[in-house]
Amino acid sequence: MTNLGAGEIIYDLRKKIQEIQSDLSQLGEPIVELPELISSANLLRTNEYLAKTNVKKTELLSAYGAYSKALEELLLSVFDIQKDLKEILKEQSSLISNSAKKQSKPKTKTRKK
């Protein structure tokens, strides 16, 4: 996941999460029992609604799981990059300090009298 496509994967997962949330909100509120229907019909309608919302919520949990895993992998690669950059900075600092030490050593010249 340390490739450049990580942002695309996270974007796609976030888009999928938004679509599922939209689908879930389109299902609306639980169905209100209608007094003119018998109780078994009301129970069937309620059961159908609950089954649909359960499927969408399961999809949503799955999408959030994939999304969080992708974010974790992205963070790991960011931390790896940060560690590499620290090492590079340390290396460059030591090169600069070594270079400065070499330049500051006085050259001893013997004068002829």
Contacts in CASP RR format, 6 or more apart in sequence:
PFRMAT RR
TARGET T0000
AUTHOR 0000-0000-0000
METHOD contacts of the structure
MODEL  1
MTNLGAGEIIYDLRKKIQEIQSDLSQLGEPIVELPELISSANLLRTNEYL
AKTNVKKTELLSAYGAYSKALEELLLSVFDIQKDLKEILKEQSSLISNSA
KKQSKPKTKTRKK
1 9 0 8 1.000
1 70 0 8 1.000
1 73 0 8 1.000
1 74 0 8 1.000
1 77 0 8 1.000
2 73 0 8 1.000
2 77 0 8 1.000
2 80 0 8 1.000
6 70 0 8 1.000
6 73 0 8 1.000
6 74 0 8 1.000
6 77 0 8 1.000
7 74 0 8 1.000
9 70 0 8 1.000
10 67 0 8 1.000
10 70 0 8 1.000
10 71 0 8 1.000
10 74 0 8 1.000
13 63 0 8 1.000
13 66 0 8 1.000
13 67 0 8 1.000
13 70 0 8 1.000
14 67 0 8 1.000
16 63 0 8 1.000
17 60 0 8 1.000
17 63 0 8 1.000
17 64 0 8 1.000
17 67 0 8 1.000
20 56 0 8 1.000
20 59 0 8 1.000
20 60 0 8 1.000
20 63 0 8 1.000
21 60 0 8 1.000
23 56 0 8 1.000
24 53 0 8 1.000
24 56 0 8 1.000
24 57 0 8 1.000
24 60 0 8 1.000
27 49 0 8 1.000
27 52 0 8 1.000
27 53 0 8 1.000
27 56 0 8 1.000
30 46 0 8 1.000
30 49 0 8 1.000
30 50 0 8 1.000
31 42 0 8 1.000
31 45 0 8 1.000
31 46 0 8 1.000
31 49 0 8 1.000
33 39 0 8 1.000
33 42 0 8 1.000
33 46 0 8 1.000
34 42 0 8 1.000
37 45 0 8 1.000
END
